[in-house]
Amino acid sequence: MSPPPGGAPPREGAEPDAAADADAYATRRADALARLADGDADAAFADFRWALWERDAAAPLAPDRLADGLGVLARIVVAMGQRELAELCARASTDVQDPDLLYELGYELIEVGLPAIAITVLRRCLEVVPGSEQVVAELVVALERRLRYRDAAALLAGYPDLTASSFTCRYHQAFAALMSGDLATARAVAARLGPADDDQGFMAARVGAMLARADRVAAVTSLDGRDLRGWHLVITGGVLLHRSPHGFDDGMTGRYAWLQDSAALVHTGLRRLREVLAAWRVAPPCIYAPPGRDHEIVAAAAAAVLDLPVAPWPAVGVPAPGLVVAYDLADVPWRDLERLIDRRPGQVLFAHASRWVEDGAIAPDVTTLLHQSVVPPWGAQLVVGPDGEPRRAEADPRPVEAIAADVIAAAPLAGDDLAADDLAGLAALVAAAGAPDVGRRERLWGGSPVPSNRFE
């Protein structure tokens, strides 16, 4: 996705030039209001949202700029039908000294999926009420949603009294350290978490499980700033089968941004899944596919690769024992996904594609690749027409079985497509990690200690 008119978003953490920043704000404001006047609230928002992004934590947005920006945002989001958010923006714009208003707005911005703007609002709130545990904790959540784990860790390090007295702050400090690749700090904080109830115990156990996985695989993988596969296992408990070679050394480090998937990628993932199951000595009796055409296609192809029958998705209860096969868990309805939160005996969960830019409800035990946006091989992909112009092709309308047969007939990845895969390293990691234990699955956390470029 290209940046909207008005230029690229500000780089978070970049120090702004005051004059240029004022000019850029005035331009965005004018352009956004012009689009709003033309009746295009979505375009107005797409342009103006950058104006409220934090650019330098050491120099928060000036109160008068924040007040004006929230007033403009209120006008835009009410036209988008977000009346509750618009009311909060409007109220906060009249008094950016009111910590209750600012906190309520910051919380709502996180809830509606706008953590980048929430960071700016909560940073101002923290100026008004320095050291507030409630505000610090919510600001940390906003930073984590933006995958700014190092910034979250730095923020908490600045409040030693809070981390000493607050379990919530200690938990986030340990988690942010882990997601930043700082195992030493994570271990030190984890040792003094001291959970006081079952909920806190669950949170402490999550950190403990991540650290245990790091210890388990430390001898076979580097766990450095380029070890996408190793950190994926530590953070989510899942195995990543394929690392993208495209832009690996130019900021992507094994993840895909916008991907038009291929039958070769799906076939390769299924063949490697077979190897993982063999290494773990796991022999599922059948395959289950959650409802949905994409999942059913991958499951049908998996049935051929693994020589297993496909069993009907149960109307009630849990699909186990067996191998649950999905294309992308982000496309599985919650009523079906929640049945997979707890890993049952004899159950393995495979998803071909996993979205890495935001948190998912659960992580698959095995996934082929990480993406920001993906179009299935049989979906409406972008193609070049006879006139040389790009166009959107129609999705493949054929039956599931016919498309699955094409997947199996496709040659697996070869040559340069394997340049980043390190199959010996994958095998060593799979052996060291071992088959996942029965119990609650980890969330599919957005990001990791390995940074990657992404499109906004």
Phi, psi and omega in degrees: 000128180282152175300147181290168176308141183108356174104180182287161177294156175295142178283120183298129181094354180276140181281126184278152168271124192301310183293314180296323180295318179296319179295318180296319179297314181299320180293313179299317181300312181296316181296318181296316180293327177294318178293323178296319178296332178278359177089010181251080182294325181297317178293323178299317180293316182303327179277315191281337185303326180299332184295340182252012176278142174291136177245339181207111182299333180281348180222078182301161180304134181301144183305320181292323177294317179298316180300314180296316182296321178293327176296317177294317180299322179300317181295324182287311188287335175292326177290341177270000178091007180267074188291319180296315178295320180299319180296318179295318178299315182296316180295315181294328181294337181275346181203088180275018171257354184270106184294329180294317178296314182296318179295315180299319178293315179301317178300314182294323179297321175296316183299325183268007174087028179238058184294333181297321177284325177302323179301315180298315182293316182288330175296320176294320179300321181290332173296323183284321180235075183303135175080007179294122180301317182298317182287318178301314181297319181289324176296322177298317178301315180298317178297319179295323179295333176272006181064025179265062186293324178295321177294323178296318179296319180295320179300312182293327178296337179279358181231066183298329178293322179293315182291337177284327187258339189248121175299317182304314180293322177296317179301311181296327178295316178295316182295314180296324177296315177301313183288350174261356181085012182264082184291327182297313178295318180301317180294318181296318180288319180301327182293340180240024178298313175057060180299143184251351180208181185296319180298315178293325177298321178296317181294318178296322179295326177299311179298316179300321180293321178297316179294323178295320178294322178299317178296322185294325187252002186301330183283344186243359181212155192279331185049047174251192185287002177239000185272073183299316184292317180296315180291327177300319179292317180297315187284317187252343186081004183253159180262130176260120188275331189221137174246129181295133176276350187283116181068025185302316181266007181241031172110351182265327172053037173106348177267156172264148171267264176264119186238127164267104187294164182226157175299326180297320179294317180296314180299316180299316179300319181291322177295321178288327174301317178301319179293322179296313180300321179294319179296325179276354183057043177254125182236084181296143182282341184198176178241139174243142174239126173300155179303136180140135185301315182301316181293320182294325178294312181295322179295320179295320177292320178298323179300322179288318181294320185263354181056054180230152176281153173265122180265151178297142175295126186293140177292327176223164177083191188248135178284083181199150356287156180154172178261116177270124185241125178229159172282304178214125183295340177297341181258009178266125180301149184302323183299333177267324182295322184294339176290345184256003181300318177262124178284122183263160179306133177077010183251133173232137181249120178243133171232128182297313184239142178225133182278130189255354188269356177207162182291141172248160185298318178216154177262138174292154176292328178219136175221148181284312190210162177247135184221162168265318177214139184219146171241123181301157180303330182263007181273186181280083185277160177277127181229165176264123182283175180302334180274004180084000181264144178290144176211162180268118179282158177288147175295150181292118184271000187292164179299157180307315185297322181293319180291320178299323178297322177295323178298315182291327181283341182291141176291138177296170178302149179207169174062227185297336180294344181258006190300331184254008192277328178047070185293330176293320177295322177298315181297319180294320179294316179300317180293318182291322182289319183075169180297142181295145181281159171297140180143186185292133176285149176284159173288159173271091186287137174291139178072187179182182175296349178264111183284153174215150173293154174210158179266136180259000000 
